[in-house]
């Protein structure tokens, strides 16, 4: 029994190690023939357009937002299939995504179109 615990802890230590060398990898280098990559790139392009990306910084935020959205969607699918998910991580991911979208200015477009209660009532023919 002690050997099994030792093997498990050694395996966990191996999984936690960080490589000493950094090899950059960019979206442009990913095999674009895969359906999942095509979908990610379409989402990224749509977000770039909606956020009116005009800087490297906004581009970085868009890439992170698409990645987080994909992670969130994956967790949601796993939960729907009955898997146990970490609700704390899920909540943090959602909040991080919301923060990125706010920094990209995507919350202001929806709030600009929102009617006040008085304007809504007037549009529905209600009395003041």
C-alpha positions, 0 to 999 in steps of 0.5 A: 500500500505504501508503494502505491501512495509513493508512486502516486505522489511521484506521478503528481510531482512530475505533472506539476513540474514546469519546463525550463525552456520556453517554446512560443506557440502562436495561433497562426501556427496551429493547423487550420484544417481542423474543424475545432481550430476553424471554429476558434478562429471564426470566434476570434475574428467575430470578437475582433470585429465586435470589439473594433480591435485596433491595438496589440493589447486588444488583440491579446485580450480577444485571444484570452477571451476566446480561450476562456469562453472555450474552457467555460463551454467545455466545463458546461458540456461536462457538467451536462453529461453528469461529470463533477465540475469545480464550481469555484473554477467555473465561477472564476473563469466566468468572472475573468471572461466578463472582465475581459469583455468589459475591457474590450468595451463590449458591455457599453454597446448593450447598455447604450441600447437599453431603455429606461423603464419610463421610455419602455412604458411610453413605447408600450403605450402605458401612462406615466 
